[in-house]
């Protein structure tokens, strides 16, 4: 067989790709391939699956491709940016993106057009409308998203979650619930969740999910997702959860226009934070690949032949470095995951420059200065000629 692409010499094995799917894996595959990429000494993983991002139109959204190509994230689950009224906008984003963009439909039909408050008016949380929207968009929608905190729901308590679960039961899909500031009480939220439902921001320093209700939820099959975000990840909470045997089932970023400039930055950085908390590299990679694929029934997350050729190549560097949570607590990660190449359907994602955060994103003086330095560095790089005379051929020789 002639492969379209062969990743040769990497760990754990060679990967051969044909027609956008993984054709074969093994320690010494034939080098008969149209493109052979030597990845000796590098780690080859399934493309990373970020279970909680915001790429749809609205307050929180950001473009995925300019971040995906240098981070290895090939599937960006949009977690509730769109509701029934705005799902078509997200569909346009998904169609225009090189990466995969499955969605969690917001129980609020207005989605996340603004910063918060989408479920204060219960008429937005229309169960029949949400059911019809899921049924008509099964190719795109893989679950429901409900944000439950005092700003989002106002005086409505857990009623938006009850309605989200009604949609989940009718459509046989999981519900992801965002937890944060109370009321409503965390126990009231957790007690409603079913096996297969997902708690995102599971190591939140605001919600501090450490009580008996968390154990009870996990024991009946509720899944814990990191969902780092701008304010929803605390090292001390995660470390205590790990001591209690309540570690996360998936790692995600809640990457959006505010968190991308910090404290989240990207998924490999978030994975390094779990390493800093004492988890192993193998555990963390599973939480960013196979586990989220299982959680939502998504393709990918594996290197098995026949799977989509969504692939990431990493240089795993033995470089202890400081990482920071949402509350400026720091820890030391033992390893640095540096992406070398990212493929979607066997195609290498090309470089792309990310847009600066929008004007409503709150940035510190240091963040603004860093963005300006990065932009100047790119300008300097592109303004210099690519090569000198010795790097050129005479493409059109003159006649003697």
N, C-alpha and C positions, 0 to 999 in steps of 0.2 A: 504493500500500500504506500502511495505517496501522500504524506500528510501536507495539509496546507501550512501548518505551523508545528514546529517541534521545540519545546522547552527542554533543553538538554543539560544534564549534569546537576540539576538542582536537588534539593531535599523536599519531599522524601523520595522522589523518583522522576524519571523523564515523563513528560506529558505530550502526547501527540493529538493534534486537533485537525478535524476534517469537517467541512460544511457547518462550521459554527458550533460543533459539539465535540466533547472529548472522545476521541476514537480509541485511544489506548494509553495505558500507563505501565511503567515498568522500569527496572534499573538500567536497561541497555536497549532502548528502542532503536530501530533502524533509523539512520540519518537521512533516509530518502524523504526529503521534505522540501517544499518550495521556499520556506523560510526556516532556518535553524538559528535559534537564539541560545547562546551559551550562558547558562545561569549557574555555572559551577560555584559552589560555596554560598548560594542564595537559597532562601526558603520560598517554595511555591505553595500557595494556598488557594482554595476557592476564592473567588471574588468576595470581598466582605459585604455583609448585608447589615445595613444600619436600620434598625427596627423603628427608630423614632427620629424623623427629620421634618423640616418644613421647606418645601421647594415650590409649593403652589403660590398663586398670586395672593396678595394680602400683606398685612403688617409684617409678618414674620418671615416671608419667603426669601430664598436665595437660590441662585442658579447652581445646579449640582455638578455639571460637567467640568467647570474650571477647578473644582476641588477633587473630583473623583480621579482624574488622571494621575495625580501625584500622591494619592492616599490608598488606592486599592479598593475603594468602595464602589462596587458595581451595581448594587441594588439599594435604592434610597426609598424607604417606606415613608410616604408623606402621612404624618400622623394628625389628621384632622384639620388641615388648612382649609379644606373645602367641605361645605355642606351641600344639601340638595340643590340650593339655589346657585351654587358656584362651582359645581363639579366639572362642568364643561370647561371652565378655565384651567383647572388642573389637568384635564385630559389633553388640552393643547400643550401644556408644559411637558407632559409625559411623552407626547408624540414627537416633540422637538428635541428631546434629550437623548444623548447617546447611551446613558445608563438606563437601567430598569427603574420605573417609578410606580410600584403598586401603592394603593391608597387605603387609609382608614377613613371612612366617612364620618364627619362630625355630626353628632346627633342634632346640633343646632344647624338649621338650614342655611344660616348666613355664614357659617364657617368662621375663619379667623381673619375677617376683613379688617378688624381693629385689634388693639392690644389685648382686650379682655371683655368680659361682660356678655358673651354671645348667648348665654343660657339664662339671663335674668328675665327675659320675656319667654314664658313657657310656650307661647304660640309658635316660637321658632323650633321647638323640640317636638315636631310633628311626626308621630310614630308611623302612621300609614304612608306619609310622604317619604320618610326615610326607607321604609320597606320597599316601596316601589322603586326608589332610586337605586338601592342595592340590586334588586332583581334585574333592572335594566342595564346594569353596569358591572356584571359579574367578572368581566375580564379585567377591570380596573380595581374594584373594591374588594378587599379581603378581610375587612373587619370594621368595627365601629370605634370611634374615639369620643370620650366624654371627659371634659375638664371639670373637676370638682374642687373648687376652693372658694373662699368667701367673695372674692372679687368677681369670679365668673358666674356664680349662681345667685348671688344676692340672698334673698330670703327664701329661695326655692329648695334649699337643703339638697337632699339626694334624689329629688324627683327627676332631674335630667338623667341621672344614672339609671333609675328604674326604667325610664323610657328607652334608654340605649340598650339595656338588657332585653327589653321586650322585642326590640328590633333584632338583636343578636339571636334570640331564641327563634323568632319567626324565620330568619334567614340562615340559621345554623352557621353563624360566624362568631368569632371571639370579640370581646369588648376590651379596649384598652382604656383604663381610667388614669387620669392625671391626678395626683394628690399634692397638696400644698398647705396653705394657710387655712386654719379652721375658724369658724364652723363651715361646713358640717364636721362632726367628729369623725376621726379616722376609722374608728370601729364601725360606725354606721355605714361607711363606704365599703369596707372590706367584707362585712357580713353579707352584702348583696351579691358578691362575685361568685361566679360559677367555675367549675373546673375548665381550664383552658383560657379563662380571662386573664388579663395582664394588668399589673400595677406598674406604671412607669413613674420615674423619680423615686425608685424604691430605696435609695440611700439618701433621701432628702433630709437635710438638716432642719428644714422647716416643719415637715410632717413627723420626722423621727419615728419611722415605723419599726418599733422594737417590741411591742407588747404581745400579749397572748393572742390577740386577734390576727396578728401576722402569721404566727405559727399555725393557727387553725386554718387560715386561708391557704397557706402553702401545703398543708397536709391534705386538703381536699382538691389540690391540683391547680390552684391559682399560681400564675407565673410572675416572677419579679424581674423587672427590666430597669437597668440603670437610668437611662434618660437624663444624662448629666445636666444639660441646659445651663442657663445663666445663674440660676439660684437653687439647683435641686440635687446637688451632690456634695456630701460631707464625708471626709475620710473617717472620722471617728464613728459615724453611724455605720458605714460599711464594715469597718474592722470589728465592731461589736456584733453585727449580723453574722460575719464569718465565724466568730467565736461561738455563736449560738446555732450554727448550722443552717443559717438562713441566707446563704450567699445567692447572688443573682443567677437567674436562668438565662438571661441575655444581657449583652452590653450594647448600649446605643448612646447617641450623642445629644439628642434634641438639638441638632445643629440648625441654626437659623441666623438671620441677619444680625442679631445682637450677640449671640454666643460664639460666632465664628472668629471674631477678633479676640476672644478670650472670655471666660476661662476654658472653653471647650477646645477650640482650635480645629480638631478633626478626630476621626475615629481611632487611628493608630495612637494618638496622644492619650485618648480616653482609655484605650486598652492598656497603655503603659501605667496608668493610674491604678488599675486592678493588679498589675504586677507589683506595684509599690505596696499594695495592701497585703501581699503575700500569696496571691494566686499564681499558678504556674503558666508558662507560655502556652502549653497545650490546652489547658482549661480555657484561657482567654480567647484563643483562636476559635475554639468550638463555640464560645458564646457569641462570636461575631460571624459565624458561618452556618454550621449545621443547625444550631439551636434556633436562631430566628427563622430559618427555612422551615423547620418543624412547627414552630409556633403559629405561623400563618399559612402553612401549606404551600410555600413558595418553591419554584424550581431553583436549582443551584444549591450552594452551600456544601458541595461535595466535589471530589475529584474522580468520582466513579465514571467509567466509560458510559457514554450515552447522555451524560449530563451536559447542560449548557457550558460552553467554553468561556465562562466568566472566571477570570484568573487574576491573581495578584502575585507579584514577585517582590520579596522583601530582603533587604540586607539587615540581618539581626545583629546589631552591634553591641558588644559588651561595653557599654558606656553608661555608667550610673549618672543620672541627671535628675534635677529637681522638677517635680510636677506639683500643680496647685489645684485645689478644689474650688467650689463656688464661694467659699468663705475665707479664702486666702490662707487656709491651712496647707502646709507643704509636706511632701514626703519625697523619698528618693526611689526612683524606678531603677531596677538593676540593668535593664536592657532598653535599647532604642530600636524601634521598628521603622526602618527607612524604606519607603516604597521605591522600587526600581522600574517597574512596568505594571500597567493595568490593562487587561483585555476584557472586552465585552463581546460575546459571541465570536471569540477568536480574533477580534480586531483590536489592535493597539490603540488606546485612546490618545489623541494628540494633545500636546500642551495647549493650555488656554489660560488667559489671565483673568483672575476673579475680579469682579466689580467691588469697589469700596462699599462699605455698609451705607445704607440710605441715611438721609439727614435726620430721621427720627431715632436712629439707633444711638443710645447713650455711649459715648466713648470717652475715655480718660485722655488727658493731655499726652500721656506716654503712648497710648494706642494710636492717636492721631499722628504723632511724630514717627512712630514705627511704620505706619502705612505710607507716610510721605517718603521715608528713607527707602522703603521697598520700591515704590514707584520710581524714585530717582535712580536706584540701582538698575532697574530694567531699562530706563531711558539711556543710561550710560552704556549698558551692554549693547543695545540695539543701535546706538549712534556710532559705535566703533565698527569699522569695516570687518567683515566676517573673517577674511584671511588677507595676507599680504601677497606680493607678486609671486613668491615661491610656492604659494598654495593654489595657483591658477594654471590652467591650460590656455594655449592660444586656440580658441574655439574656431576662429575663421582666419587661417593663415593667409598672409599676403602672397600673391604670385611672385616668383623670382623676377 
